[in-house]
Amino acid sequence: MSSLDVKQDFGPEKSMSPLLDEAKFPPSKCFVGHTDPLTCVAFFPNNKIIISGSYDRRIRLWDVGSGQELGEPLQGHKVSVTVVAVSPDGTMFVSGGGDGKILIWNATTRNLATEPIQAHSNRIDSISFSPDSATIASIAGTKIKIWDVGTAKLITNIESPTQERQVAFSPEGGRIAAVSHMPPDEQMFRIWDVKTGKPAVVSSIAGHTSGLLSVAWFPNGQRLVTASLDRTIRLWISETGCQVGHSLGDHATFMANQVAVSSDGKLIAALCGNDSIRLWNAITLDQIKLVLQHVEPVLCMAVSADIRFIAGGCGDNKVCLWNIENITQHKDNSRPLPTLGPENQQDLASDSSLPNQSPMHLMYPEVQSSPERTVSQAVITSHGPLPLKPPTTAKEDADSVASSAEHSRFQKWWRQPLNFWNAGKQLSSPVNIYLF
């Protein structure tokens, strides 16, 4: 199907421009221990533990309740830890590094569960667990590889036509989505069949106008959300590639470079620019009038499975925690968000029956466990890509602690202006997005 065959009315673009009445919230807790900026964070499925990785080559585990570090930091990568992921059953976690290695850890003993995997020849940008915790998908450059967690053996090797930035398993485990922000074909959005390693669906539609930075699945597996260098966030039907509702974003001052969907499918969180996390009602697509901020840039984020917390890895070497349950609760609001329904654009239309409330009031007042919110869904939707990366080179770990000279190439990179984020360049020429 060509782009000419697809006639769609996406509705008016809605700006995610800063609102004058946006409430700004600092983190409720900050966890201190890393000696260099954070690269990745993830929650354990029990919502009680956060795992983080950093340019200091260390993996640290944190108690959400106390903010204390759990045990000694874990080592194993010769250069920076670029990504961490936790298995949906909570028994394993994996780390990927700038050295191209994947380490599979036993969550109980905190020891390596298998021999280290020399998975790629260059840095690993993303890792995603399958819902059954049996396999992981990793990407580095144009290589997408699927591994058996128990044996550390390669199952499938997919050669993508472009350098991919992030990979994410679908909630049912049969597909993986991958996005890229690097030329050529940086606007391509692909879905692959896990068993065959072949494209799962073929479709061509008009969509993003620049490279893609992040992708996340909705828990029902029927929708995805993407963020792009064109400063928009868009929702898609996974089987057809058709856009759902209007686009979010299109503002010159900041853009989203990471997106996540809550485990109940009602909340979209986006890491915007380099200093804030913003939230949207995933049903109405209204932006919630609050901003999660820290005194230093937030470089990565994750949403807990119970939707109580958002964790961010920051440029001042801290893991920050926001209690979004407290932020979004209001005593006068007792109406929850509607349940996520069938895949059609009417589901995302604004509900005219709602009282005249601010977008923040559209958040549900209570966050409770429910049968719909499975662990596998939460883990899949909580992992994001590494921040746009400074250059790194693999080198031997001669010292137990990284020296300041070793990190001088990137230790203050996050403070430098990101001109391509803030230039406000108008990207007007349409391009096609292809779903395979």
C-alpha positions as CSV (number, residue, x, y, z in Angstrom):
1,M,0.0,0.0,0.0
2,S,1.4,3.4,-1.0
3,S,1.0,6.6,0.9
4,L,-1.4,7.8,-1.8
5,D,-3.7,5.0,-1.0
6,V,-4.2,6.1,2.6
7,K,-6.6,8.9,3.2
8,Q,-6.6,10.0,6.8
9,D,-7.8,13.0,8.8
10,F,-5.5,13.3,11.8
11,G,-7.4,16.3,13.1
12,P,-5.8,19.5,14.3
13,E,-2.3,19.5,15.6
14,K,-2.2,20.3,19.3
15,S,0.8,22.0,20.7
16,M,2.7,20.9,23.7
17,S,3.9,24.4,24.3
18,P,4.6,25.2,28.0
19,L,1.5,26.4,29.7
20,L,1.6,29.4,32.0
21,D,-0.3,27.5,34.7
22,E,1.8,24.4,34.5
23,A,2.6,23.2,38.0
24,K,6.3,22.2,38.4
25,F,7.1,19.4,40.7
26,P,10.6,18.5,42.0
27,P,11.4,14.9,42.8
28,S,10.2,13.5,46.1
29,K,13.4,11.6,46.6
30,C,16.9,11.5,45.1
31,F,19.2,8.5,45.3
32,V,22.9,9.3,45.5
33,G,25.7,6.9,44.7
34,H,26.7,7.1,41.0
35,T,29.8,9.1,40.2
36,D,28.9,10.0,36.6
37,P,25.6,10.9,34.8
38,L,22.9,8.2,34.5
39,T,22.2,6.4,31.3
40,C,19.3,4.1,32.2
41,V,16.8,3.3,34.9
42,A,14.1,0.6,35.3
43,F,11.7,-0.7,37.9
44,F,11.5,-4.2,39.2
45,P,7.9,-5.6,38.7
46,N,7.3,-5.5,42.5
47,N,7.7,-1.6,42.3
48,K,10.0,-1.8,45.3
49,I,13.4,-1.7,43.6
50,I,14.9,0.6,41.0
51,I,18.0,-0.5,38.9
52,S,20.2,2.1,37.3
53,G,23.2,2.3,35.0
54,S,25.7,5.0,34.5
55,Y,28.8,6.2,32.6
56,D,30.7,5.2,35.8
57,R,30.4,1.6,34.6
58,R,28.4,0.6,37.6
59,I,24.9,-1.0,38.1
60,R,23.2,0.0,41.3
61,L,20.0,-1.2,42.9
62,W,17.9,1.1,45.1
63,D,15.1,0.6,47.7
64,V,12.2,2.8,46.6
65,G,10.8,3.2,50.1
66,S,14.0,4.2,51.9
67,G,16.1,5.5,49.0
68,Q,19.0,3.4,50.2
69,E,21.3,1.5,47.9
70,L,20.9,-2.3,48.1
71,G,24.3,-3.9,48.5
72,E,27.5,-3.0,46.6
73,P,27.4,-1.7,43.0
74,L,27.8,-4.4,40.3
75,Q,30.6,-4.3,37.8
76,G,31.2,-6.1,34.6
77,H,31.3,-3.7,31.7
78,K,34.6,-2.2,30.5
79,V,33.0,1.1,29.6
80,S,29.6,2.8,30.4
81,V,26.5,0.8,31.2
82,T,24.1,1.9,28.4
83,V,20.9,0.0,29.2
84,V,19.3,-2.1,31.9
85,A,16.1,-4.2,31.8
86,V,14.3,-6.4,34.3
87,S,12.5,-9.6,33.4
88,P,8.7,-9.5,33.8
89,D,8.9,-12.3,36.4
90,G,11.5,-10.4,38.4
91,T,14.0,-13.2,38.6
92,M,16.6,-11.7,36.2
93,F,17.9,-8.4,35.0
94,V,20.2,-7.7,32.1
95,S,22.7,-4.9,31.3
96,G,24.2,-3.8,28.1
97,G,27.3,-1.7,27.7
98,G,29.4,0.4,25.4
99,D,31.6,-2.6,25.1
100,G,28.9,-4.5,23.2
101,K,28.4,-7.0,26.0
102,I,25.2,-8.2,27.5
103,L,25.3,-9.5,31.1
104,I,22.5,-11.6,32.5
105,W,22.2,-11.3,36.2
106,N,20.3,-13.4,38.8
107,A,18.2,-11.0,40.7
108,T,18.3,-13.0,43.9
109,T,22.0,-13.7,44.2
110,R,23.1,-10.6,42.1
111,N,25.6,-12.9,40.4
112,L,25.9,-13.5,36.6
113,A,23.5,-16.2,35.6
114,T,25.3,-17.0,32.3
115,E,28.7,-16.3,30.8
116,P,28.9,-12.7,29.4
117,I,27.6,-12.4,25.8
118,Q,29.7,-10.5,23.3
119,A,26.5,-9.6,21.6
120,H,27.6,-6.7,19.3
121,S,30.8,-5.1,18.0
122,N,29.7,-1.6,19.2
123,R,27.6,-0.1,22.0
124,I,24.2,-1.6,22.8
125,D,21.4,1.0,22.6
126,S,18.4,-0.9,23.8
127,I,17.3,-4.2,25.3
128,S,13.8,-5.5,25.8
129,F,12.5,-8.6,27.6
130,S,9.8,-10.8,26.1
131,P,6.7,-11.1,28.2
132,D,7.5,-14.7,29.3
133,S,11.0,-13.6,30.4
134,A,12.5,-16.3,28.2
135,T,14.2,-14.1,25.6
136,I,15.6,-10.7,25.1
137,A,16.0,-8.5,22.1
138,S,19.0,-6.2,21.7
139,I,20.1,-3.6,19.1
140,A,23.3,-2.0,18.1
141,G,23.6,-0.3,14.8
142,T,21.7,-2.2,12.2
143,K,21.8,-5.5,14.1
144,I,18.7,-6.7,16.0
145,K,19.4,-9.9,17.9
146,I,17.1,-12.2,20.0
147,W,18.8,-14.2,22.7
148,D,17.7,-17.1,24.9
149,V,18.0,-15.9,28.5
150,G,18.6,-19.4,30.0
151,T,21.4,-20.4,27.6
152,A,22.7,-17.1,26.4
153,K,22.5,-18.5,22.8
154,L,21.5,-16.4,19.8
155,I,18.1,-17.3,18.4
156,T,17.4,-14.8,15.7
157,N,19.6,-12.3,13.9
158,I,17.8,-9.5,12.1
159,E,19.6,-7.2,9.7
160,S,17.8,-3.8,9.6
161,P,18.3,-1.5,6.6
162,T,19.0,1.4,9.0
163,Q,20.6,2.0,12.4
164,E,18.0,1.4,15.0
165,R,17.7,3.3,18.2
166,Q,15.2,1.4,20.3
167,V,13.6,-2.0,20.3
168,A,10.5,-3.1,22.2
169,F,8.7,-6.5,22.5
170,S,4.9,-6.4,22.0
171,P,2.8,-7.5,25.0
172,E,1.9,-10.8,23.4
173,G,5.5,-11.5,22.6
174,G,5.2,-12.3,18.9
175,R,6.4,-9.0,17.5
176,I,9.1,-6.4,18.1
177,A,9.0,-2.7,17.1
178,A,12.1,-0.8,16.2
179,V,12.7,2.9,15.5
180,S,15.7,4.8,14.1
181,H,16.9,8.4,14.1
182,M,19.9,7.8,11.9
183,P,20.0,8.2,8.0
184,P,19.3,6.6,5.7
185,D,15.6,6.0,6.0
186,E,15.6,7.5,9.5
187,Q,11.8,8.0,9.3
188,M,11.2,4.3,9.0
189,F,9.1,2.5,11.7
190,R,9.2,-1.2,11.5
191,I,7.5,-4.2,13.2
192,W,9.2,-7.6,13.0
193,D,8.0,-11.1,13.5
194,V,10.0,-12.6,16.3
195,K,9.9,-16.2,15.0
196,T,10.8,-15.6,11.4
197,G,12.8,-12.4,11.8
198,K,10.8,-11.0,8.8
199,P,8.7,-7.9,8.6
200,A,5.4,-8.6,10.3
201,V,3.1,-6.1,8.4
202,V,3.6,-4.0,5.3
203,S,2.0,-0.5,5.2
204,S,2.9,2.9,4.0
205,I,1.4,6.1,5.5
206,A,2.2,9.8,5.9
207,G,3.6,10.4,9.3
208,H,6.7,11.8,11.1
209,T,8.8,14.2,9.2
210,S,12.1,13.4,10.8
211,G,14.0,10.6,12.6
212,L,12.2,8.6,15.3
213,L,13.6,8.5,18.8
214,S,11.4,6.2,20.9
215,V,8.6,3.7,20.7
216,A,6.4,2.1,23.3
217,W,3.5,-0.4,23.1
218,F,0.1,0.0,24.7
219,P,-0.7,-2.9,27.0
220,N,-3.3,-4.4,24.6
221,G,-0.8,-4.6,21.8
222,Q,-3.0,-2.9,19.4
223,R,-1.5,0.5,19.6
224,L,2.0,2.1,19.8
225,V,3.3,5.6,20.5
226,T,6.3,7.1,19.0
227,A,8.4,10.3,19.5
228,S,10.4,12.0,16.8
229,L,12.9,14.7,16.0
230,D,10.0,16.5,14.3
231,R,8.9,17.3,17.9
232,T,5.7,15.3,17.7
233,I,4.3,12.3,19.6
234,R,2.0,10.1,17.5
235,L,-0.2,7.1,18.2
236,W,-0.5,4.2,15.7
237,I,-2.6,1.1,15.1
238,S,0.0,-1.7,15.1
239,E,-1.8,-3.9,12.5
240,T,-2.3,-1.2,9.9
241,G,0.1,1.6,10.6
242,C,-2.7,4.2,10.6
243,Q,-2.3,7.1,12.9
244,V,-4.9,7.4,15.8
245,G,-6.2,10.8,16.8
246,H,-4.2,14.0,16.5
247,S,-0.5,14.4,17.0
248,L,1.0,15.7,20.3
249,G,3.7,18.2,20.3
250,D,5.1,20.3,17.4
251,H,6.6,23.0,19.6
252,A,9.9,24.7,18.9
253,T,11.3,25.0,22.5
254,F,11.4,21.3,23.4
255,M,10.6,17.8,22.1
256,A,10.1,14.3,23.4
257,N,13.1,12.0,23.1
258,Q,11.6,9.1,25.1
259,V,8.0,7.9,25.6
260,A,6.4,5.4,27.9
261,V,2.9,4.1,28.4
262,S,1.5,3.2,31.8
263,S,0.6,-0.5,32.5
264,D,-3.2,0.3,32.2
265,G,-2.8,2.2,29.0
266,K,-4.2,5.5,30.4
267,L,-1.1,7.6,30.7
268,I,1.6,8.7,28.3
269,A,4.9,10.0,29.8
270,A,7.5,11.8,27.7
271,L,11.0,12.9,28.5
272,C,10.9,16.4,26.9
273,G,14.1,18.2,25.9
274,N,16.6,17.6,28.6
275,D,15.1,18.9,31.7
276,S,11.5,17.7,32.2
277,I,9.0,14.9,32.1
278,R,5.5,15.7,30.8
279,L,2.3,13.6,31.0
280,W,-0.7,13.1,28.7
281,N,-4.1,11.5,29.2
282,A,-3.8,8.6,26.7
283,I,-7.6,8.4,26.2
284,T,-8.4,12.1,25.4
285,L,-4.8,13.0,24.4
286,D,-5.0,16.1,26.6
287,Q,-1.8,17.2,28.2
288,I,-1.8,17.2,32.0
289,K,-0.8,20.6,33.4
290,L,2.2,19.5,35.4
291,V,5.9,19.1,34.7
292,L,8.3,16.9,36.6
293,Q,11.6,18.7,36.9
294,H,15.0,18.5,38.5
295,V,17.7,21.1,39.0
296,E,19.9,19.1,36.4
297,P,18.8,17.5,33.1
298,V,16.8,14.3,33.3
299,L,18.4,11.9,30.8
300,C,16.3,8.7,31.1
301,M,13.1,7.6,32.8
302,A,10.9,4.7,33.7
303,V,7.3,4.3,35.0
304,S,6.5,1.8,37.8
305,A,4.0,-1.0,37.1
306,D,1.6,0.3,39.8
307,I,1.7,3.8,38.1
308,R,2.7,5.4,41.4
309,F,6.2,6.5,40.5
310,I,8.3,7.8,37.7
311,A,12.1,7.4,38.1
312,G,14.6,9.6,36.2
313,G,18.3,9.3,35.7
314,C,19.9,12.7,35.9
315,G,23.0,14.6,34.8
316,D,24.1,15.3,38.4
317,N,24.6,11.5,38.9
318,K,21.4,11.1,40.9
319,V,18.4,8.8,40.5
320,C,15.3,11.0,41.1
321,L,11.9,9.7,42.1
322,W,8.5,11.4,41.5
323,N,5.4,10.2,43.3
324,I,2.9,10.9,40.6
325,E,0.1,9.4,42.7
326,N,0.4,12.3,45.1
327,I,0.9,14.8,42.4
328,T,-2.2,13.9,40.4
329,Q,-4.6,13.2,43.2
330,H,-7.1,15.9,44.1
331,K,-9.8,15.5,46.8
332,D,-12.5,17.0,44.5
333,N,-11.8,14.5,41.7
334,S,-13.5,11.1,42.0
335,R,-14.0,10.3,38.3
336,P,-11.4,7.8,36.9
337,L,-10.3,7.7,33.3
338,P,-12.4,5.5,31.0
339,T,-11.2,2.0,30.3
340,L,-9.1,1.7,27.1
341,G,-11.5,0.4,24.5
342,P,-11.4,-0.8,20.9
343,E,-9.0,0.5,18.3
344,N,-10.7,3.4,16.6
345,Q,-10.3,7.1,16.6
346,Q,-13.6,7.8,18.4
347,D,-12.0,6.3,21.6
348,L,-9.6,9.2,21.6
349,A,-12.1,11.9,21.2
350,S,-12.6,14.3,24.1
351,D,-15.5,13.2,26.4
352,S,-17.9,16.1,26.3
353,S,-19.7,14.7,29.4
354,L,-16.7,15.4,31.6
355,P,-17.0,18.5,33.7
356,N,-15.0,21.6,32.9
357,Q,-11.7,20.5,34.5
358,S,-8.1,21.1,33.9
359,P,-6.1,18.4,32.1
360,M,-4.6,17.5,35.5
361,H,-8.0,16.6,36.8
362,L,-8.4,14.0,34.1
363,M,-5.9,11.8,35.9
364,Y,-7.6,9.1,37.9
365,P,-7.6,9.8,41.7
366,E,-6.6,6.4,42.9
367,V,-3.9,4.0,41.6
368,Q,-4.8,0.4,42.5
369,S,-3.8,-3.0,41.4
370,S,-6.2,-4.6,38.9
371,P,-6.3,-7.9,36.9
372,E,-5.7,-5.8,33.7
373,R,-2.4,-4.6,34.9
374,T,0.0,-7.5,34.3
375,V,3.7,-7.4,35.2
376,S,4.8,-8.2,31.6
377,Q,2.9,-5.2,30.3
378,A,4.4,-2.9,32.8
379,V,8.0,-4.0,32.1
380,I,7.6,-3.7,28.4
381,T,6.3,-0.2,28.5
382,S,8.7,1.1,31.1
383,H,12.0,0.8,29.2
384,G,13.3,3.6,27.1
385,P,16.3,4.3,24.9
386,L,19.6,5.8,25.9
387,P,19.8,9.6,25.8
388,L,21.3,10.9,22.5
389,K,24.8,9.7,23.1
390,P,28.2,11.3,23.4
391,P,31.0,9.5,21.7
392,T,32.5,6.6,23.6
393,T,35.3,4.1,22.8
394,A,35.7,0.7,24.4
395,K,38.8,0.5,26.6
396,E,40.1,-1.8,29.3
397,D,38.9,-1.3,32.8
398,A,42.3,-0.8,34.4
399,D,40.9,0.7,37.6
400,S,38.0,-0.3,39.8
401,V,36.8,3.3,39.7
402,A,36.7,5.3,36.5
403,S,39.0,8.3,36.6
404,S,37.9,11.8,35.8
405,A,40.3,12.0,32.9
406,E,38.6,8.9,31.3
407,H,35.3,10.6,31.4
408,S,36.4,14.0,30.4
409,R,35.1,13.5,26.8
410,F,31.5,13.3,28.0
411,Q,31.3,14.1,31.7
412,K,29.7,17.5,31.1
413,W,28.1,16.8,27.7
414,W,24.6,17.2,29.1
415,R,25.3,20.9,30.0
416,Q,26.0,21.9,26.4
417,P,23.2,23.4,24.4
418,L,21.5,20.9,22.1
419,N,21.1,23.1,19.2
420,F,19.2,20.6,17.1
421,W,16.6,20.4,19.9
422,N,16.1,24.1,20.3
423,A,16.8,25.6,16.9
424,G,13.1,25.6,16.1
425,K,13.8,24.5,12.6
426,Q,10.6,24.0,10.7
427,L,10.3,20.5,9.2
428,S,7.5,20.9,6.7
429,S,8.2,18.4,3.9
430,P,6.1,15.2,4.4
431,V,7.7,11.8,4.4
432,N,6.4,8.3,4.6
433,I,6.5,5.9,7.5
434,Y,6.6,2.2,6.5
435,L,5.4,-0.6,8.7
436,F,6.8,-3.9,7.8
